[in-house]
Amino acid sequence: MERIDYFIRRFLLVIPTFIGITILCFGLIQFVPGGPVEQMIMQMKGIGASESGRGGDTMASISEDQRKAIEKHFGFDKPFYQQYWQWLVTDKLGMSMESYRFPNKTAWQLIRERFRVSLIFGITGFILSYLVCIPLGILKALRHNRMFDLASSIIVFVGYAIPPFAFGMVLKMFFCGTIEGLWDFFPVSGFHSDNFAEMTMWGQTKDIFSHMFLPVLCYVIGNFAVLTFLMKNSLLEQISKDYVRTVLARGGSFTRAIWGHALRNSLIPIATGFGSILTVMFAGSVIIEQVFEIPGMGRLSLEAIVGRDYPVFMGILSITAMLGLVGNILSDFLYVLIDPRINFQEN
C-alpha cells in the first residue's frame, strides 16, 4: 500500500515540477537577445537596404509604433503570466504556434518530421548499449584482475577518452571515402539515400542500416564505459555480500550464487537508466547529428536555439521534460520489480 501511495504522489508531483521547469525556461528566453522581434526588425532593415540598392539610406528606420506592432504580433506586449498562460493552455504547450523560421509550419509539424528519425536512432543506441555493456560488465566481474579484464579495460577507457563527435569524424574520414585512397563503405551523411522511395523493402533496409551504422556506433561509445564499469562494480559488490557466502556455505554452486542471487541485485543501479527509454527519441547527440547531417531532434533543437525559434524550442522542452519526469517514475517502478524488498516509505 505504501508503494501505491508513493507512486501516486510521484505522479501528482509531475504537474508542479513540469510547470516550474517550463516557467523557468520560458522566463529565461524572454531575456535572451536576438529574439523574434529583433530578427523581424533586422529583416525589415535588410529589405530597406536591398531596396535602397545603389547608395542612399542603407538602414530602414523602425518607429516605436512599428516596434509595438511587431511585439503585439508575437504576443510580447502582454504581461509575463499572460504570455505563459497563452503558451501553456491556449497554444497547447506551444505546439500550435507557428515557427518563426518556417511561418507555414507549426512547432508540432517540425517536431513530428524529425520524430521518427530520432526514435529509430535512440532505440537502437539504447538497446545496443545495454545488450553489450551488461554482458561485458558481468564477464569483467567474473574475471576480475585477469588478462581479459585488463585488456578490455584498456579498450573501454580508450573509447571513453575519445569524444563521440571526434570519433564520428574519424570514422567518417576512414570509412566514408572523404579521403582519397581510403575505404568507402558507408554514406557520408543523411538518414537514407535520395532514391530511397524507388528501392525494394530489402534495399531500403540495407540503405537505412548503412546510414545508421556509424552514428549509432558513436551513440553507443558515449555510454559504453559508464555502463560497463557500473555493471562490473555492482556485481563485484554483491559477490562480496554475506548472502552469497551463505549460499556457498550451504553447498550451493558459485554459478547459482551469481546467476540466481547476486546478478538480480546488481541490476538495481543499472535500472536507473531504464527510465530514459521514454526520452530516447530526443537522446541523439546534437554534435553527432551535425557531423553526420542527420535530420533528428538534436539538430532541430540546436537550430531552434540558434534561430531563436521559441515555439519549437519550448515544444521540444515540454516533451522532454514530461517524458523525463515520467521516466524517473518508471525507474522507481523497475527498482520494485528487480528487488521487491525496496520500500519507499518515508521515515
CORMO-V842251 format. One record per residue. RES is the residue in three letters. D_LAST is the distance of its C-alpha to the last C-alpha in whole Angstrom. Layout:
res->RES d_last->D_LAST
res->RES d_last->D_LAST
This chain:
res->MET d_last->15
res->GLU d_last->12
res->ARG d_last->14
res->ILE d_last->17
res->ASP d_last->14
res->TYR d_last->13
res->PHE d_last->17
res->ILE d_last->18
res->ARG d_last->16
res->ARG d_last->17
res->PHE d_last->20
res->LEU d_last->20
res->LEU d_last->19
res->VAL d_last->22
res->ILE d_last->25
res->PRO d_last->24
res->THR d_last->23
res->PHE d_last->27
res->ILE d_last->28
res->GLY d_last->27
res->ILE d_last->28
res->THR d_last->32
res->ILE d_last->32
res->LEU d_last->32
res->CYS d_last->34
res->PHE d_last->37
res->GLY d_last->37
res->LEU d_last->37
res->ILE d_last->40
res->GLN d_last->42
res->PHE d_last->43
res->VAL d_last->44
res->PRO d_last->48
res->GLY d_last->50
res->GLY d_last->48
res->PRO d_last->50
res->VAL d_last->52
res->GLU d_last->54
res->GLN d_last->54
res->MET d_last->57
res->ILE d_last->58
res->MET d_last->59
res->GLN d_last->60
res->MET d_last->63
res->LYS d_last->64
res->GLY d_last->64
res->ILE d_last->66
res->GLY d_last->68
res->ALA d_last->69
res->SER d_last->70
res->GLU d_last->73
res->SER d_last->74
res->GLY d_last->75
res->ARG d_last->78
res->GLY d_last->77
res->GLY d_last->77
res->ASP d_last->73
res->THR d_last->71
res->MET d_last->67
res->ALA d_last->67
res->SER d_last->66
res->ILE d_last->63
res->SER d_last->63
res->GLU d_last->60
res->ASP d_last->61
res->GLN d_last->61
res->ARG d_last->58
res->LYS d_last->56
res->ALA d_last->57
res->ILE d_last->56
res->GLU d_last->52
res->LYS d_last->53
res->HIS d_last->53
res->PHE d_last->50
res->GLY d_last->48
res->PHE d_last->48
res->ASP d_last->49
res->LYS d_last->46
res->PRO d_last->43
res->PHE d_last->40
res->TYR d_last->38
res->GLN d_last->41
res->GLN d_last->42
res->TYR d_last->38
res->TRP d_last->38
res->GLN d_last->41
res->TRP d_last->40
res->LEU d_last->37
res->VAL d_last->38
res->THR d_last->42
res->ASP d_last->43
res->LYS d_last->40
res->LEU d_last->38
res->GLY d_last->41
res->MET d_last->42
res->SER d_last->45
res->MET d_last->46
res->GLU d_last->49
res->SER d_last->49
res->TYR d_last->51
res->ARG d_last->52
res->PHE d_last->53
res->PRO d_last->54
res->ASN d_last->55
res->LYS d_last->52
res->THR d_last->48
res->ALA d_last->45
res->TRP d_last->44
res->GLN d_last->47
res->LEU d_last->47
res->ILE d_last->44
res->ARG d_last->45
res->GLU d_last->48
res->ARG d_last->45
res->PHE d_last->43
res->ARG d_last->44
res->VAL d_last->45
res->SER d_last->42
res->LEU d_last->40
res->ILE d_last->43
res->PHE d_last->42
res->GLY d_last->38
res->ILE d_last->38
res->THR d_last->41
res->GLY d_last->39
res->PHE d_last->36
res->ILE d_last->37
res->LEU d_last->39
res->SER d_last->37
res->TYR d_last->34
res->LEU d_last->37
res->VAL d_last->39
res->CYS d_last->36
res->ILE d_last->34
res->PRO d_last->37
res->LEU d_last->38
res->GLY d_last->35
res->ILE d_last->35
res->LEU d_last->38
res->LYS d_last->38
res->ALA d_last->35
res->LEU d_last->37
res->ARG d_last->40
res->HIS d_last->38
res->ASN d_last->41
res->ARG d_last->44
res->MET d_last->46
res->PHE d_last->45
res->ASP d_last->41
res->LEU d_last->43
res->ALA d_last->46
res->SER d_last->43
res->SER d_last->41
res->ILE d_last->44
res->ILE d_last->44
res->VAL d_last->41
res->PHE d_last->41
res->VAL d_last->44
res->GLY d_last->43
res->TYR d_last->40
res->ALA d_last->42
res->ILE d_last->44
res->PRO d_last->43
res->PRO d_last->43
res->PHE d_last->46
res->ALA d_last->48
res->PHE d_last->48
res->GLY d_last->49
res->MET d_last->52
res->VAL d_last->53
res->LEU d_last->53
res->LYS d_last->54
res->MET d_last->57
res->PHE d_last->58
res->PHE d_last->57
res->CYS d_last->58
res->GLY d_last->62
res->THR d_last->61
res->ILE d_last->63
res->GLU d_last->67
res->GLY d_last->67
res->LEU d_last->63
res->TRP d_last->62
res->ASP d_last->62
res->PHE d_last->59
res->PHE d_last->57
res->PRO d_last->57
res->VAL d_last->57
res->SER d_last->54
res->GLY d_last->53
res->PHE d_last->52
res->HIS d_last->55
res->SER d_last->59
res->ASP d_last->61
res->ASN d_last->63
res->PHE d_last->59
res->ALA d_last->60
res->GLU d_last->64
res->MET d_last->62
res->THR d_last->61
res->MET d_last->58
res->TRP d_last->58
res->GLY d_last->59
res->GLN d_last->57
res->THR d_last->54
res->LYS d_last->56
res->ASP d_last->56
res->ILE d_last->52
res->PHE d_last->51
res->SER d_last->54
res->HIS d_last->52
res->MET d_last->49
res->PHE d_last->49
res->LEU d_last->49
res->PRO d_last->46
res->VAL d_last->44
res->LEU d_last->45
res->CYS d_last->44
res->TYR d_last->41
res->VAL d_last->40
res->ILE d_last->40
res->GLY d_last->38
res->ASN d_last->35
res->PHE d_last->37
res->ALA d_last->36
res->VAL d_last->32
res->LEU d_last->32
res->THR d_last->34
res->PHE d_last->32
res->LEU d_last->29
res->MET d_last->30
res->LYS d_last->32
res->ASN d_last->29
res->SER d_last->26
res->LEU d_last->29
res->LEU d_last->30
res->GLU d_last->26
res->GLN d_last->26
res->ILE d_last->29
res->SER d_last->28
res->LYS d_last->25
res->ASP d_last->26
res->TYR d_last->26
res->VAL d_last->29
res->ARG d_last->31
res->THR d_last->30
res->VAL d_last->32
res->LEU d_last->35
res->ALA d_last->35
res->ARG d_last->35
res->GLY d_last->38
res->GLY d_last->37
res->SER d_last->38
res->PHE d_last->37
res->THR d_last->37
res->ARG d_last->35
res->ALA d_last->32
res->ILE d_last->32
res->TRP d_last->33
res->GLY d_last->31
res->HIS d_last->28
res->ALA d_last->28
res->LEU d_last->29
res->ARG d_last->26
res->ASN d_last->23
res->SER d_last->25
res->LEU d_last->25
res->ILE d_last->22
res->PRO d_last->22
res->ILE d_last->26
res->ALA d_last->24
res->THR d_last->23
res->GLY d_last->26
res->PHE d_last->27
res->GLY d_last->26
res->SER d_last->28
res->ILE d_last->31
res->LEU d_last->31
res->THR d_last->32
res->VAL d_last->35
res->MET d_last->37
res->PHE d_last->37
res->ALA d_last->36
res->GLY d_last->39
res->SER d_last->40
res->VAL d_last->42
res->ILE d_last->45
res->ILE d_last->45
res->GLU d_last->46
res->GLN d_last->48
res->VAL d_last->50
res->PHE d_last->51
res->GLU d_last->51
res->ILE d_last->49
res->PRO d_last->49
res->GLY d_last->45
res->MET d_last->42
res->GLY d_last->41
res->ARG d_last->45
res->LEU d_last->45
res->SER d_last->42
res->LEU d_last->44
res->GLU d_last->47
res->ALA d_last->45
res->ILE d_last->44
res->VAL d_last->47
res->GLY d_last->49
res->ARG d_last->47
res->ASP d_last->46
res->TYR d_last->43
res->PRO d_last->43
res->VAL d_last->43
res->PHE d_last->40
res->MET d_last->38
res->GLY d_last->39
res->ILE d_last->38
res->LEU d_last->35
res->SER d_last->33
res->ILE d_last->34
res->THR d_last->32
res->ALA d_last->29
res->MET d_last->29
res->LEU d_last->29
res->GLY d_last->27
res->LEU d_last->24
res->VAL d_last->24
res->GLY d_last->25
res->ASN d_last->21
res->ILE d_last->20
res->LEU d_last->23
res->SER d_last->21
res->ASP d_last->18
res->PHE d_last->20
res->LEU d_last->22
res->TYR d_last->19
res->VAL d_last->18
res->LEU d_last->22
res->ILE d_last->22
res->ASP d_last->20
res->PRO d_last->18
res->ARG d_last->16
res->ILE d_last->14
res->ASN d_last->11
res->PHE d_last->9
res->GLN d_last->6
res->GLU d_last->4
res->ASN d_last->0
